[in-house]
Amino acid sequence: MNAQRIRLIIGLMTSALIGIICLQIYWIDWNIRLNEEQFDKNVFAALNRVAGKLQYYEETVSVMEAMNKTKGGTGRKRPKAQYLENGFSAQSNVAPGDTGSKRSFEDNITMWESMKVLQLFDSTPLAERINLDLLAKSVQEEISSRGIDATYQYGVYSKARNSYVIVNDHYVVEDSGPQITQGGAPTLYNSPYKVALFTQDMESPGYLSLYFPNRTSLVLGSVLKALVMSVIFTGIILFCFWYTIQVIYRQKQLSEMKNDFINNMTHEFKTPIATISLAADSIGSPMIMSHPDKIKRFVDIIRQENRRMNSQVERVLQMALIDKKDFQLSVDDLNLHEVIQQAVDNFSLQVEKREGSLLTDLQAQSPVIEGDATHIASIIHNLLDNANKYSPEKPEITISTRDVPMGIEIAITDKGVGISKEARKHIFDKFYRVHTGNIHDVKGFGLGLSYVKAIMTAHKGLVDVKSEPGRGSTFVLTFPKRVNG
């Protein structure tokens, strides 16, 4: 999969994801606004219903008082609460009484109209025109009937007094304005839920208001489950998107590593094969056959190149076994200083050919550990080989040891080209090499450091690298004293 196609796929996935998130946000916002509108509609409907009941109750009481006077009553005004006790319901839309009540109401319609004219000039205070029990009961019934189960406060505001005269279930004797906190008056002042009272008067004397302290949570509560589920699923989509991008880039990186591995493997095998072929052809030449010393030389070349090919194949097969966890360490007590000295003796010739130096600084007081001598010798040889290969001119390599709390530390330092910060993140990955295209000035399959990492893990040890481009590298191996400890 080429880079352009990857960018296209990522772009499409990003656009789709952004679209889904925007759609979710729009849907949630629309749902919240719809719930707010429905809540406001229910509250105003309840307020208008309560205001209508208060008006109807006052009119009914006034008519009944007038009827009593017409029928020769005592003329004494009966308290309004008595009519409520005699059968007026906060849920009723008709006056209480027997079947003759309606007839009496129709017979006295002229009287009622006269009373309406007088009511326009009624100077009765607003608080005295409202029955507290009826108000409280009506508000509770209307709010509950609309499915609003929330804490609320209500109040009656008088325009004549320019203040609230009733708050919740009591009269307010003195209200100096929004600063008053008794009964929740400040919240009622700020509430948007207000309806005019006694609108049949020439001018409404005041209004009834409601306040819900938990209005926001009440509105959001209806969409809370959907909101939480939307956030969860969006989070899952984001995680899957992130993971997919990581996989795509990882596959792209593996593809580059595979191409590098194939190119390097071809080059590594092509050179010894060509050398062997040339040596074999030379041995068959009549001019060479008569010179045993030359034949011996070409045979030695064939053997050397054959060993080189075998070592490369063995390294690949060795990594395959390590990947399958199909290998066993031959653990025994061994002296790291002896293993290091032997590796230095075997490798020093290669460094000397380049006029370099290979120094040792073995300061560990107790260099004996449990380990596999063959594998440990191999990883030290690999690190020395890397230090030599990545030193552009005369190599300067130092291998040192010291005691650490965990066990023994081996440090292999060179003054070569160094490793960039980005490359250090991947140098222990199998087949990874710094991408050089078809340049093969540094040979290898990219298996050496991954092999080092695998062997150190098998020994329950640690491997680390410290490096800066142009200033060389230091590979640090930390071995515990006991593998099974």
Residue, then its C-alpha position, 0 to 999 in steps of 0.5 A: m500500500n503506497a503512501q498516497r493511498i494511505r493518506l487518502i484512506i486516512g483522510l476519508m476516515t477522518s472526514a467520516l469521523i468528524g461528520i459523525i461527531c458533528l452529527q452527534i453534537y447536533w442531535i444532542d443539542w437539538n434534543i436538549r432544546l426540544n426538551e427545554e421547549q416542552f418543559d417551558k410549554n408545560v410550565f406556562a400551561a400549568l401557570n395559566r391553568v392555576a391563574g384561571k382557577l383563581q379567577y374562576y374561584e373569585e368570580t364564583v364566590s362573588v356571584m354566590e355572595a350576590m345571590n345570598k343578598t338577593k334572596g334576603g340573606t343577612g348581607r354579611k359577606r361569607p369568607k371565600a374559604q367557606y365556599l372552597e370547603n363547601g365543595f369547590s375543587a381546584q381541579s373543577n372548571v364549574a362551580p360547586g353546588d346542586t343542580g340548581s346552581k347553574r340555573s341560579f347563575e343564569d337567572n342572575i346574569t344581569m347582576w353578574e354583569s353589574m358586578k363586573v363593572l364594579q370589579l374594574f374599580d375594586s381596590t381590594p389588595l391582591a393578597e386578599r383576593i387569593n386563597l392560599d390553600l387553593l393556590a398551593k393545591s392548584v400549583q401542586e396538582e397542575i405541576s404533577s399532572r404534567g409529569i414535572d417531578a421537581t422542586y419548585q417555588y411559587g409566588v404572587y407579585s403585586k404591581a401596587r406594592n411593587s413586590y411579592v405578596i405571597v411566596n410559597d405557602h405564606y404571605v410576605v409582610e415586607d419585600s424590599g426587592p430581589q435582595i430578600t432571600q426569605g422564601g426564595a424571592p430572589t429566584l422568583y424575581n429572575s424566573p422567566y415563568k410568569v403569567a398575569l393574574f385576574t386578566q378580566d380586570m381593567e388592568s392586571p394587578g400582578y402576576l403568578s411566577l414559578y421557579f425551578p432550582n434544578r431546571t437545568s439538571l431536570v432538562l438534561g436528565s431526560v437526555l442523560k442516558a442518550l448523552v452518556m451512550s453517545v459519548i461512550f460509543t464516540g469514544i470507542i469509535l475514536f479508539c478504533f480510529w486511532y488503533t487503525i491508524q497505528v496499524i496502518y503506519r505499522q504495516k507501512q513501516l513493516s513493508e519498508m523493513k521487509n523491502d530493506f531486508i530483501n535488498n540486504m539479503t540479496h546483496e549479502f548472498k549475491t557477493p559470496i555466491a559470485t566469489i564462489s563461482l569465480a573461484a570455482d571457474s578459476i580452479g577449472s582453468p588449465m593455467i591454475m590446475s598446474h599450480p597447487d598453491k593457487i588451487k589451495r588459495f581458491v579452495d580457502i576462498i570458497r570455504q570462507e565464503n561458504r562459512r559466511m553464507n552459513s553464518q547468515v542463514e544460521r542467524v535467520l534460523q536462530m531468530a525464527l527459533i527465538d520468535k517461536k520461543d523454541f529454544q533453551l538456554s544452557v545455563d551454567d556459571l560463567n565468568l563474564h570477563e573471560v567471555i569478553q576477553q575471548a570475544v575481544d581476542n577474536f574480533s581485534l584483528q578486524v579492528e586492527k585492519r582498519e587501524g583502530s583500537l579495541l580497549t577493555d576496562l573490566q572493573a566488576q569485582s564479581p564477574v561470575i553469573e548464570g548464563d548461556a556462554t554461547h548466546i552471551a558470546s554471540i551478542i557481545h560479538n554482534l555489538l562489537d561488529n556493529a561498533n566496527k561497522y558504524s565507525p566511518e574511519k579508524p574505530e575506537i571501541t571500548i568495552s567495560t564492566r562494573d558492579v550494579p545493584m541488579g548484577i553486572e553491567i557491560a557497556i560497549t562504546d564507540k565513536g561512530v556515526g551515532i543513532s537518531k532519537e527516532a531510530r532508537k525507538h525501533i533499533f531492537d525491532k526485528f529486520y529494522r535498519v535505518h532506511t538507506g534504500n539501495i545503499h549497502d555500505v553497511k551490511g546486515f539483515g537487521l537481525g543483530l540487535s533484535y537477537v541481542k534483545a531476545i537473549m537479554t530478555a531470556h536471561k532476565g536482563l536489560v539492554d539500553v542504548k545511549s547515542e547522539p548522531g555524530r558522537g557515537s553510541t553506547f550499548v549497555l547490557t545488565f545481567p542479573k547474578r541468577v537467571n532463576g533467582 
